[in-house]
Amino acid sequence: MGKRESMRLLLMFLFIVVFFSARSQSETDIQLAQHYYVSGELDKALPYYEKIYNSTPNKANFSRYFECLTATKDNKTAEKVLKKQINQNKNDFDYKVMLAEFYENTNDVIKSEKAYKEILENIPDNPSQIIAIYQALVAKQKFDIAKAALDKGKKLASYYPFNFQYADLYAQTGKKKEMIEEYLNYLEAQPGTIESIEAALSARLDLSSGESAEYLLLKEQVLGKSQKNNSSAIFSELLIWLFTQSKNFDGAYTQVVGLDKRFKGDGSRVFQLGEICVENKNYAVARKCFNYVLGLGEDKENFVSAYKGLLNTSFLQITTNRNFTKSEIDSTLLDYEGALRKLGKSRITLPIILEYTYIQSFYANQADQAKTELSQAMSYSGLTDVQRAQIKMQLADIHVLSGDIWEASILYMQIDNDFKFESIGQEAKYKNARVFYYDGEFDYAQAQLNVLKESTSKLIANDAMQLSVMITDNYGLDSNFQAMSWYANAELLIEQHNYFEAFRLFDSIQVNFPYHALADEILFRKGKAMEMQGEWEKAIGYFEDLIKFHGQDILADDALFRLGDIQENILNDKEKALEFYRRLAIDYKGSLFSSEARKRVRILRGDKNVTDDEL
């Protein structure tokens, strides 16, 4: 190796040593600086941040260094390095605002006023820089100066809309009326931004109540815009959105129908409102929406969807509220039959057929007719594998209702085998486990439930867990077998809508085994049975007894959740619902329902951006 080559390698080695030594020292300085800064010892952090800043004069390092200087009263150095930073970053207006604020904090009023004046005098005609100046001033809560900057920027760059910045400024200074005006003016000029405007209004106004001052203020301004001659449809759409925020669906319906007629629409907006009403369980207005679309004629694009929506509304009213008469059931079935005659029976109308046969079986005592209908549906051409499974599932459910539990089991097993790793297969496995449970085959049922505890479907996993725990807690001893067998048989009777015989078995357990652990299960199942019959007050009575006498048992949280849900969605008593949900979330923190209860508490109170721990 030559002398020159040796020298080159030596220099390279020295360079590497120096580089890593310097890097190591730099990392040490950063660690020490952060340590002293976090612990509040800014005087000790200062020399390290000075070295770091001199080495890497970026914004973050400067900010910490400057803070240490002002904290240690080294105002002369602070002013010097800040001016240096301004000269090196002429387009970063944060530094210029920082200088003005520095003079203000050091009681140098003249220099402070001069610094702010220079900022305003040197406003550029570039919108992005104007917005940067505005944001820097607002960050320091210099709202008057920020407005002056916007006003001048608006003159210099008149082609650019600064509505969002003005709206932001008015929002931060409590001028809600002016804020709304800015958003609406921008929407008028840029109709395509309606979703952004809706999001901004929703974030900054309380629109949950139709009586709140902010809601009424926005409504007044939107109405004024929508009623002007030659106004665009955008304000009518915003008004519809506003009505839905406060759940004023009647008002929304009036507006959306008026808008559809005014612009000779195809009913799409009205149909969408109908879907929103269904989601919010306002079935009366949903019916009006779907009927309006149907009235536009069969040639309209949404005709079939509206027909399905109308029938589904009837289905949900029956199966959710369970408040109906025999004549209403008969009328609903006639509606389904009329729809199927008009639309035909095929894979396209299978959802209608599944709803129709469900009502036939579980509400109209026409299980045999439903089985025939479903058997015919299996021969429809073009059915997907999932659709065939849906038909089989409904047939199996009806077999359980009719007492043919082993016929049901065969169908459940077929679905389970065909869709082992999908939710419909896991649902079938769970229902099949229940068949064995009904028949007293508790060990086999338990084995199936143990598999389902790991289900990807949270609902199925929870149901499997609850039934598994119930079997484990109440089955095993000889003295428990009879009670457990009666209880499982009673559950089957409830599934078959034979409530009288089911309650007779429940009462037999309570008489023959007065101290049995099934006591809370019996109260809960009686409550659920009353729900199935639409006997809401009786259901409430059973759930309240469960909490009163078995408040420490495993089903107490379930009962509280049912009470909250009934009050919220059936009896429409939001205050009582709030009370039950809050009690569940606070007293039963480990409950599977705890997270959902917290969510409902926040929704019912109209909270925004509230953490899970805030109740």
VOSE-93855 format. One record per residue (C-alpha): x, y, z; residue number from 1. Coordinates in steps of 0.05 Angstrom, whole numbers, plus 5000, padded with zeros to 4 digits. Example, Ala and Ser with C-alpha at 12.3 -4.5 7.8 and 13.67 -1.06 7.14 Angstrom:
2
[node [5246, 4910, 5156], 1]
[node [5273, 4979, 5143], 2]
end
This chain:
615
[node [5000, 5000, 5000], 1]
[node [5029, 5067, 4979], 2]
[node [5040, 5127, 5024], 3]
[node [4986, 5167, 4990], 4]
[node [4935, 5111, 4998], 5]
[node [4952, 5104, 5072], 6]
[node [4943, 5179, 5082], 7]
[node [4875, 5176, 5047], 8]
[node [4851, 5119, 5092], 9]
[node [4876, 5155, 5154], 10]
[node [4838, 5218, 5136], 11]
[node [4775, 5178, 5121], 12]
[node [4781, 5144, 5189], 13]
[node [4791, 5210, 5225], 14]
[node [4731, 5239, 5189], 15]
[node [4687, 5181, 5211], 16]
[node [4710, 5187, 5283], 17]
[node [4697, 5262, 5284], 18]
[node [4630, 5254, 5250], 19]
[node [4603, 5203, 5298], 20]
[node [4633, 5238, 5358], 21]
[node [4599, 5303, 5337], 22]
[node [4534, 5266, 5324], 23]
[node [4537, 5232, 5391], 24]
[node [4550, 5299, 5426], 25]
[node [4492, 5330, 5388], 26]
[node [4444, 5275, 5410], 27]
[node [4468, 5284, 5482], 28]
[node [4455, 5359, 5478], 29]
[node [4385, 5347, 5452], 30]
[node [4370, 5297, 5508], 31]
[node [4396, 5344, 5562], 32]
[node [4359, 5404, 5532], 33]
[node [4293, 5366, 5530], 34]
[node [4304, 5339, 5601], 35]
[node [4314, 5408, 5631], 36]
[node [4258, 5438, 5588], 37]
[node [4207, 5387, 5610], 38]
[node [4227, 5394, 5683], 39]
[node [4218, 5470, 5678], 40]
[node [4292, 5487, 5688], 41]
[node [4297, 5533, 5628], 42]
[node [4360, 5567, 5653], 43]
[node [4396, 5500, 5650], 44]
[node [4364, 5483, 5583], 45]
[node [4386, 5550, 5552], 46]
[node [4460, 5534, 5536], 47]
[node [4441, 5468, 5503], 48]
[node [4386, 5499, 5461], 49]
[node [4435, 5555, 5441], 50]
[node [4484, 5502, 5414], 51]
[node [4428, 5463, 5380], 52]
[node [4400, 5527, 5348], 53]
[node [4468, 5550, 5324], 54]
[node [4479, 5482, 5294], 55]
[node [4410, 5474, 5263], 56]
[node [4371, 5540, 5262], 57]
[node [4303, 5511, 5244], 58]
[node [4236, 5536, 5270], 59]
[node [4228, 5484, 5325], 60]
[node [4298, 5495, 5353], 61]
[node [4290, 5570, 5350], 62]
[node [4223, 5568, 5386], 63]
[node [4253, 5531, 5446], 64]
[node [4316, 5574, 5447], 65]
[node [4275, 5638, 5444], 66]
[node [4229, 5613, 5500], 67]
[node [4290, 5599, 5544], 68]
[node [4318, 5668, 5530], 69]
[node [4255, 5705, 5548], 70]
[node [4244, 5661, 5610], 71]
[node [4313, 5679, 5635], 72]
[node [4301, 5753, 5620], 73]
[node [4356, 5756, 5567], 74]
[node [4313, 5802, 5525], 75]
[node [4371, 5834, 5488], 76]
[node [4394, 5767, 5460], 77]
[node [4322, 5746, 5448], 78]
[node [4309, 5808, 5405], 79]
[node [4374, 5799, 5367], 80]
[node [4363, 5726, 5348], 81]
[node [4290, 5739, 5331], 82]
[node [4308, 5795, 5283], 83]
[node [4361, 5749, 5253], 84]
[node [4308, 5696, 5243], 85]
[node [4262, 5746, 5210], 86]
[node [4317, 5768, 5161], 87]
[node [4331, 5696, 5143], 88]
[node [4257, 5677, 5135], 89]
[node [4224, 5738, 5104], 90]
[node [4161, 5700, 5083], 91]
[node [4148, 5668, 5150], 92]
[node [4101, 5717, 5184], 93]
[node [4100, 5679, 5249], 94]
[node [4166, 5711, 5266], 95]
[node [4141, 5781, 5252], 96]
[node [4080, 5771, 5296], 97]
[node [4126, 5741, 5349], 98]
[node [4169, 5804, 5348], 99]
[node [4108, 5849, 5358], 100]
[node [4084, 5805, 5415], 101]
[node [4155, 5805, 5445], 102]
[node [4155, 5881, 5448], 103]
[node [4085, 5879, 5478], 104]
[node [4107, 5830, 5532], 105]
[node [4168, 5872, 5549], 106]
[node [4123, 5934, 5556], 107]
[node [4154, 5969, 5496], 108]
[node [4087, 5995, 5470], 109]
[node [4116, 6040, 5417], 110]
[node [4158, 5985, 5384], 111]
[node [4100, 5936, 5390], 112]
[node [4052, 5983, 5355], 113]
[node [4104, 5997, 5302], 114]
[node [4116, 5923, 5290], 115]
[node [4042, 5909, 5281], 116]
[node [4035, 5970, 5236], 117]
[node [4092, 5944, 5192], 118]
[node [4057, 5877, 5185], 119]
[node [3993, 5911, 5161], 120]
[node [4031, 5960, 5116], 121]
[node [4068, 5902, 5082], 122]
[node [4009, 5856, 5069], 123]
[node [4025, 5821, 5002], 124]
[node [3974, 5809, 4947], 125]
[node [3984, 5734, 4952], 126]
[node [3923, 5698, 4983], 127]
[node [3964, 5643, 5015], 128]
[node [4010, 5693, 5049], 129]
[node [3951, 5736, 5071], 130]
[node [3920, 5674, 5103], 131]
[node [3987, 5658, 5136], 132]
[node [3989, 5728, 5167], 133]
[node [3917, 5721, 5190], 134]
[node [3930, 5653, 5222], 135]
[node [3993, 5678, 5257], 136]
[node [3954, 5737, 5287], 137]
[node [3895, 5694, 5307], 138]
[node [3942, 5644, 5340], 139]
[node [3964, 5702, 5385], 140]
[node [3891, 5723, 5395], 141]
[node [3902, 5789, 5360], 142]
[node [3833, 5788, 5330], 143]
[node [3826, 5863, 5313], 144]
[node [3893, 5863, 5277], 145]
[node [3876, 5797, 5244], 146]
[node [3812, 5828, 5217], 147]
[node [3849, 5889, 5192], 148]
[node [3898, 5842, 5156], 149]
[node [3840, 5805, 5124], 150]
[node [3805, 5870, 5104], 151]
[node [3868, 5896, 5069], 152]
[node [3883, 5828, 5039], 153]
[node [3813, 5825, 5011], 154]
[node [3824, 5891, 4975], 155]
[node [3892, 5870, 4948], 156]
[node [3870, 5800, 4925], 157]
[node [3797, 5815, 4910], 158]
[node [3792, 5754, 4865], 159]
[node [3800, 5707, 4924], 160]
[node [3743, 5690, 4972], 161]
[node [3765, 5698, 5044], 162]
[node [3697, 5676, 5072], 163]
[node [3724, 5617, 5111], 164]
[node [3776, 5661, 5145], 165]
[node [3723, 5714, 5163], 166]
[node [3676, 5660, 5187], 167]
[node [3732, 5631, 5230], 168]
[node [3747, 5699, 5259], 169]
[node [3674, 5713, 5275], 170]
[node [3666, 5644, 5306], 171]
[node [3725, 5657, 5353], 172]
[node [3699, 5725, 5372], 173]
[node [3628, 5701, 5386], 174]
[node [3595, 5735, 5326], 175]
[node [3552, 5677, 5304], 176]
[node [3507, 5717, 5258], 177]
[node [3565, 5745, 5218], 178]
[node [3598, 5676, 5217], 179]
[node [3535, 5646, 5186], 180]
[node [3531, 5702, 5134], 181]
[node [3602, 5687, 5111], 182]
[node [3589, 5613, 5104], 183]
[node [3524, 5625, 5066], 184]
[node [3555, 5677, 5020], 185]
[node [3610, 5628, 5003], 186]
[node [3560, 5572, 4990], 187]
[node [3522, 5618, 4944], 188]
[node [3584, 5629, 4903], 189]
[node [3609, 5557, 4908], 190]
[node [3549, 5509, 4912], 191]
[node [3595, 5449, 4907], 192]
[node [3621, 5462, 4977], 193]
[node [3556, 5446, 5012], 194]
[node [3584, 5386, 5050], 195]
[node [3642, 5428, 5076], 196]
[node [3594, 5483, 5097], 197]
[node [3548, 5434, 5132], 198]
[node [3608, 5404, 5169], 199]
[node [3631, 5474, 5191], 200]
[node [3562, 5496, 5214], 201]
[node [3551, 5431, 5251], 202]
[node [3618, 5437, 5287], 203]
[node [3606, 5509, 5308], 204]
[node [3531, 5512, 5323], 205]
[node [3484, 5473, 5368], 206]
[node [3434, 5446, 5318], 207]
[node [3408, 5387, 5359], 208]
[node [3346, 5425, 5382], 209]
[node [3299, 5462, 5337], 210]
[node [3288, 5512, 5393], 211]
[node [3361, 5531, 5406], 212]
[node [3380, 5603, 5392], 213]
[node [3435, 5582, 5343], 214]
[node [3388, 5535, 5305], 215]
[node [3336, 5590, 5298], 216]
[node [3388, 5640, 5276], 217]
[node [3414, 5594, 5221], 218]
[node [3344, 5575, 5200], 219]
[node [3324, 5648, 5192], 220]
[node [3383, 5663, 5148], 221]
[node [3377, 5601, 5105], 222]
[node [3302, 5612, 5096], 223]
[node [3316, 5684, 5074], 224]
[node [3365, 5659, 5022], 225]
[node [3320, 5603, 4997], 226]
[node [3259, 5648, 4989], 227]
[node [3294, 5699, 4945], 228]
[node [3272, 5703, 4873], 229]
[node [3315, 5661, 4827], 230]
[node [3352, 5630, 4886], 231]
[node [3389, 5566, 4871], 232]
[node [3368, 5499, 4899], 233]
[node [3428, 5497, 4945], 234]
[node [3395, 5536, 5001], 235]
[node [3334, 5491, 4999], 236]
[node [3381, 5432, 5005], 237]
[node [3415, 5465, 5064], 238]
[node [3348, 5477, 5096], 239]
[node [3329, 5403, 5088], 240]
[node [3396, 5384, 5120], 241]
[node [3382, 5433, 5177], 242]
[node [3313, 5403, 5191], 243]
[node [3343, 5333, 5194], 244]
[node [3395, 5356, 5245], 245]
[node [3339, 5372, 5294], 246]
[node [3298, 5312, 5271], 247]
[node [3244, 5357, 5244], 248]
[node [3227, 5308, 5189], 249]
[node [3159, 5337, 5173], 250]
[node [3193, 5404, 5158], 251]
[node [3246, 5368, 5117], 252]
[node [3192, 5332, 5078], 253]
[node [3156, 5396, 5060], 254]
[node [3220, 5427, 5036], 255]
[node [3245, 5368, 4996], 256]
[node [3179, 5357, 4961], 257]
[node [3176, 5431, 4944], 258]
[node [3246, 5428, 4917], 259]
[node [3231, 5366, 4876], 260]
[node [3170, 5398, 4845], 261]
[node [3204, 5464, 4833], 262]
[node [3260, 5433, 4793], 263]
[node [3218, 5377, 4763], 264]
[node [3261, 5324, 4796], 265]
[node [3255, 5249, 4795], 266]
[node [3242, 5241, 4870], 267]
[node [3314, 5222, 4887], 268]
[node [3320, 5274, 4943], 269]
[node [3253, 5253, 4972], 270]
[node [3273, 5179, 4970], 271]
[node [3339, 5195, 5006], 272]
[node [3300, 5232, 5060], 273]
[node [3255, 5171, 5067], 274]
[node [3317, 5128, 5080], 275]
[node [3341, 5178, 5132], 276]
[node [3273, 5175, 5166], 277]
[node [3276, 5099, 5169], 278]
[node [3344, 5103, 5201], 279]
[node [3315, 5150, 5253], 280]
[node [3253, 5107, 5263], 281]
[node [3206, 5162, 5238], 282]
[node [3164, 5113, 5199], 283]
[node [3105, 5161, 5187], 284]
[node [3147, 5211, 5147], 285]
[node [3185, 5154, 5114], 286]
[node [3119, 5128, 5087], 287]
[node [3101, 5197, 5060], 288]
[node [3168, 5201, 5024], 289]
[node [3163, 5132, 4992], 290]
[node [3090, 5143, 4972], 291]
[node [3109, 5209, 4939], 292]
[node [3162, 5175, 4897], 293]
[node [3113, 5119, 4878], 294]
[node [3064, 5173, 4856], 295]
[node [3113, 5199, 4805], 296]
[node [3102, 5137, 4763], 297]
[node [3131, 5069, 4747], 298]
[node [3178, 5098, 4695], 299]
[node [3219, 5135, 4748], 300]
[node [3287, 5107, 4768], 301]
[node [3270, 5102, 4842], 302]
[node [3201, 5069, 4834], 303]
[node [3223, 4998, 4853], 304]
[node [3268, 5023, 4909], 305]
[node [3211, 5065, 4937], 306]
[node [3165, 5005, 4935], 307]
[node [3216, 4964, 4974], 308]
[node [3226, 5022, 5022], 309]
[node [3152, 5029, 5035], 310]
[node [3144, 4954, 5050], 311]
[node [3207, 4953, 5093], 312]
[node [3178, 5011, 5134], 313]
[node [3117, 4969, 5148], 314]
[node [3161, 4910, 5165], 315]
[node [3203, 4951, 5214], 316]
[node [3141, 4981, 5247], 317]
[node [3114, 4911, 5261], 318]
[node [3179, 4878, 5282], 319]
[node [3208, 4936, 5322], 320]
[node [3149, 4970, 5356], 321]
[node [3103, 4909, 5355], 322]
[node [3044, 4955, 5362], 323]
[node [2994, 4929, 5313], 324]
[node [2925, 4897, 5304], 325]
[node [2906, 4835, 5265], 326]
[node [2874, 4879, 5212], 327]
[node [2939, 4919, 5205], 328]
[node [2978, 4854, 5196], 329]
[node [2929, 4831, 5143], 330]
[node [2933, 4898, 5108], 331]
[node [3009, 4895, 5108], 332]
[node [3009, 4825, 5078], 333]
[node [2962, 4850, 5023], 334]
[node [3012, 4906, 5008], 335]
[node [3068, 4855, 5001], 336]
[node [3025, 4811, 4956], 337]
[node [3007, 4870, 4912], 338]
[node [3080, 4889, 4906], 339]
[node [3100, 4819, 4886], 340]
[node [3046, 4816, 4833], 341]
[node [3070, 4882, 4805], 342]
[node [3145, 4870, 4811], 343]
[node [3145, 4795, 4801], 344]
[node [3179, 4741, 4842], 345]
[node [3253, 4733, 4827], 346]
[node [3322, 4739, 4859], 347]
[node [3313, 4815, 4851], 348]
[node [3252, 4816, 4896], 349]
[node [3279, 4764, 4945], 350]
[node [3287, 4816, 5001], 351]
[node [3212, 4831, 4995], 352]
[node [3196, 4756, 4997], 353]
[node [3239, 4745, 5059], 354]
[node [3203, 4802, 5096], 355]
[node [3135, 4777, 5071], 356]
[node [3146, 4705, 5096], 357]
[node [3175, 4730, 5162], 358]
[node [3111, 4769, 5177], 359]
[node [3069, 4709, 5153], 360]
[node [3105, 4662, 5201], 361]
[node [3119, 4702, 5263], 362]
[node [3060, 4751, 5264], 363]
[node [3004, 4723, 5221], 364]
[node [3004, 4649, 5242], 365]
[node [3015, 4628, 5169], 366]
[node [3079, 4587, 5176], 367]
[node [3058, 4533, 5127], 368]
[node [3044, 4584, 5072], 369]
[node [3111, 4617, 5086], 370]
[node [3148, 4550, 5080], 371]
[node [3115, 4538, 5012], 372]
[node [3134, 4608, 4988], 373]
[node [3206, 4599, 5010], 374]
[node [3212, 4529, 4979], 375]
[node [3189, 4559, 4913], 376]
[node [3239, 4615, 4921], 377]
[node [3296, 4564, 4922], 378]
[node [3282, 4550, 4848], 379]
[node [3290, 4622, 4825], 380]
[node [3342, 4628, 4770], 381]
[node [3406, 4667, 4783], 382]
[node [3405, 4661, 4859], 383]
[node [3473, 4672, 4891], 384]
[node [3499, 4623, 4944], 385]
[node [3487, 4675, 4998], 386]
[node [3414, 4684, 4975], 387]
[node [3403, 4609, 4979], 388]
[node [3432, 4610, 5049], 389]
[node [3386, 4667, 5068], 390]
[node [3325, 4627, 5045], 391]
[node [3350, 4565, 5083], 392]
[node [3361, 4607, 5146], 393]
[node [3290, 4634, 5144], 394]
[node [3262, 4564, 5131], 395]
[node [3302, 4537, 5190], 396]
[node [3276, 4593, 5235], 397]
[node [3205, 4576, 5215], 398]
[node [3218, 4502, 5230], 399]
[node [3238, 4522, 5300], 400]
[node [3175, 4563, 5306], 401]
[node [3134, 4503, 5283], 402]
[node [3168, 4453, 5330], 403]
[node [3210, 4417, 5276], 404]
[node [3276, 4433, 5310], 405]
[node [3316, 4377, 5278], 406]
[node [3293, 4398, 5208], 407]
[node [3318, 4466, 5227], 408]
[node [3384, 4436, 5252], 409]
[node [3397, 4403, 5184], 410]
[node [3389, 4469, 5148], 411]
[node [3432, 4507, 5199], 412]
[node [3488, 4455, 5191], 413]
[node [3485, 4462, 5115], 414]
[node [3494, 4537, 5120], 415]
[node [3550, 4529, 5171], 416]
[node [3587, 4480, 5126], 417]
[node [3580, 4524, 5064], 418]
[node [3600, 4589, 5099], 419]
[node [3647, 4568, 5156], 420]
[node [3686, 4633, 5158], 421]
[node [3631, 4683, 5142], 422]
[node [3581, 4716, 5188], 423]
[node [3521, 4679, 5159], 424]
[node [3555, 4613, 5173], 425]
[node [3572, 4633, 5244], 426]
[node [3500, 4656, 5255], 427]
[node [3476, 4588, 5231], 428]
[node [3525, 4552, 5278], 429]
[node [3499, 4593, 5337], 430]
[node [3427, 4578, 5320], 431]
[node [3443, 4504, 5313], 432]
[node [3477, 4505, 5382], 433]
[node [3412, 4533, 5409], 434]
[node [3373, 4475, 5379], 435]
[node [3416, 4426, 5419], 436]
[node [3408, 4471, 5480], 437]
[node [3332, 4470, 5473], 438]
[node [3334, 4394, 5470], 439]
[node [3376, 4388, 5533], 440]
[node [3441, 4370, 5498], 441]
[node [3480, 4420, 5539], 442]
[node [3549, 4390, 5530], 443]
[node [3545, 4390, 5454], 444]
[node [3515, 4460, 5453], 445]
[node [3571, 4484, 5499], 446]
[node [3624, 4456, 5451], 447]
[node [3594, 4494, 5392], 448]
[node [3589, 4558, 5433], 449]
[node [3662, 4554, 5453], 450]
[node [3681, 4556, 5380], 451]
[node [3636, 4616, 5368], 452]
[node [3667, 4657, 5424], 453]
[node [3723, 4674, 5375], 454]
[node [3673, 4693, 5320], 455]
[node [3692, 4753, 5277], 456]
[node [3621, 4778, 5287], 457]
[node [3620, 4815, 5353], 458]
[node [3545, 4805, 5361], 459]
[node [3548, 4730, 5351], 460]
[node [3609, 4724, 5396], 461]
[node [3573, 4762, 5451], 462]
[node [3510, 4720, 5444], 463]
[node [3551, 4656, 5445], 464]
[node [3590, 4680, 5506], 465]
[node [3526, 4696, 5544], 466]
[node [3493, 4629, 5530], 467]
[node [3557, 4592, 5546], 468]
[node [3565, 4628, 5613], 469]
[node [3492, 4614, 5629], 470]
[node [3500, 4540, 5616], 471]
[node [3565, 4537, 5656], 472]
[node [3534, 4573, 5716], 473]
[node [3470, 4533, 5719], 474]
[node [3485, 4463, 5693], 475]
[node [3528, 4408, 5723], 476]
[node [3498, 4385, 5788], 477]
[node [3442, 4333, 5787], 478]
[node [3397, 4379, 5826], 479]
[node [3405, 4432, 5772], 480]
[node [3390, 4389, 5711], 481]
[node [3314, 4390, 5718], 482]
[node [3313, 4466, 5727], 483]
[node [3360, 4476, 5669], 484]
[node [3319, 4429, 5625], 485]
[node [3255, 4466, 5641], 486]
[node [3288, 4533, 5629], 487]
[node [3315, 4512, 5560], 488]
[node [3246, 4484, 5542], 489]
[node [3214, 4549, 5563], 490]
[node [3261, 4588, 5518], 491]
[node [3241, 4544, 5459], 492]
[node [3167, 4557, 5476], 493]
[node [3181, 4631, 5473], 494]
[node [3214, 4624, 5405], 495]
[node [3150, 4588, 5385], 496]
[node [3108, 4646, 5413], 497]
[node [3076, 4599, 5464], 498]
[node [3085, 4649, 5520], 499]
[node [3034, 4619, 5569], 500]
[node [3067, 4551, 5572], 501]
[node [3136, 4583, 5575], 502]
[node [3116, 4626, 5635], 503]
[node [3085, 4564, 5668], 504]
[node [3153, 4529, 5664], 505]
[node [3189, 4590, 5690], 506]
[node [3141, 4592, 5749], 507]
[node [3152, 4518, 5762], 508]
[node [3226, 4531, 5769], 509]
[node [3214, 4587, 5819], 510]
[node [3166, 4543, 5859], 511]
[node [3208, 4479, 5859], 512]
[node [3277, 4512, 5862], 513]
[node [3264, 4578, 5900], 514]
[node [3338, 4594, 5910], 515]
[node [3362, 4572, 5841], 516]
[node [3414, 4615, 5805], 517]
[node [3367, 4619, 5745], 518]
[node [3324, 4670, 5781], 519]
[node [3355, 4730, 5745], 520]
[node [3354, 4693, 5678], 521]
[node [3280, 4680, 5686], 522]
[node [3264, 4753, 5700], 523]
[node [3306, 4774, 5640], 524]
[node [3274, 4723, 5593], 525]
[node [3204, 4743, 5617], 526]
[node [3222, 4815, 5601], 527]
[node [3246, 4797, 5531], 528]
[node [3182, 4756, 5520], 529]
[node [3140, 4817, 5537], 530]
[node [3181, 4858, 5488], 531]
[node [3165, 4807, 5434], 532]
[node [3091, 4819, 5447], 533]
[node [3097, 4895, 5450], 534]
[node [3080, 4895, 5524], 535]
[node [3131, 4948, 5540], 536]
[node [3108, 4968, 5610], 537]
[node [3107, 4895, 5632], 538]
[node [3176, 4885, 5603], 539]
[node [3201, 4946, 5642], 540]
[node [3172, 4916, 5705], 541]
[node [3211, 4851, 5697], 542]
[node [3276, 4887, 5680], 543]
[node [3269, 4933, 5740], 544]
[node [3256, 4874, 5786], 545]
[node [3319, 4841, 5760], 546]
[node [3360, 4902, 5777], 547]
[node [3326, 4910, 5845], 548]
[node [3335, 4838, 5868], 549]
[node [3396, 4816, 5827], 550]
[node [3436, 4880, 5817], 551]
[node [3502, 4844, 5826], 552]
[node [3487, 4786, 5779], 553]
[node [3511, 4778, 5708], 554]
[node [3447, 4803, 5673], 555]
[node [3439, 4868, 5711], 556]
[node [3476, 4908, 5658], 557]
[node [3435, 4875, 5603], 558]
[node [3371, 4895, 5639], 559]
[node [3395, 4967, 5646], 560]
[node [3411, 4970, 5572], 561]
[node [3343, 4942, 5553], 562]
[node [3309, 4994, 5598], 563]
[node [3348, 5050, 5565], 564]
[node [3334, 5024, 5495], 565]
[node [3259, 5018, 5508], 566]
[node [3255, 5088, 5537], 567]
[node [3296, 5117, 5480], 568]
[node [3268, 5081, 5419], 569]
[node [3198, 5058, 5439], 570]
[node [3170, 5104, 5492], 571]
[node [3211, 5164, 5468], 572]
[node [3229, 5186, 5539], 573]
[node [3300, 5212, 5528], 574]
[node [3311, 5234, 5600], 575]
[node [3295, 5165, 5628], 576]
[node [3337, 5133, 5574], 577]
[node [3395, 5179, 5593], 578]
[node [3388, 5159, 5666], 579]
[node [3392, 5084, 5651], 580]
[node [3451, 5091, 5602], 581]
[node [3490, 5135, 5650], 582]
[node [3478, 5087, 5707], 583]
[node [3501, 5029, 5663], 584]
[node [3564, 5065, 5641], 585]
[node [3583, 5086, 5712], 586]
[node [3563, 5026, 5754], 587]
[node [3580, 4971, 5704], 588]
[node [3645, 4994, 5672], 589]
[node [3665, 4923, 5651], 590]
[node [3599, 4911, 5615], 591]
[node [3598, 4893, 5541], 592]
[node [3546, 4949, 5535], 593]
[node [3588, 5002, 5570], 594]
[node [3618, 5032, 5507], 595]
[node [3551, 5034, 5471], 596]
[node [3518, 5064, 5533], 597]
[node [3570, 5120, 5534], 598]
[node [3559, 5133, 5461], 599]
[node [3484, 5139, 5471], 600]
[node [3493, 5185, 5531], 601]
[node [3534, 5233, 5488], 602]
[node [3483, 5230, 5431], 603]
[node [3423, 5242, 5477], 604]
[node [3458, 5301, 5509], 605]
[node [3478, 5329, 5442], 606]
[node [3551, 5330, 5463], 607]
[node [3607, 5343, 5413], 608]
[node [3679, 5318, 5417], 609]
[node [3669, 5287, 5486], 610]
[node [3716, 5233, 5509], 611]
[node [3692, 5165, 5534], 612]
[node [3707, 5183, 5606], 613]
[node [3663, 5245, 5607], 614]
[node [3592, 5232, 5630], 615]
end
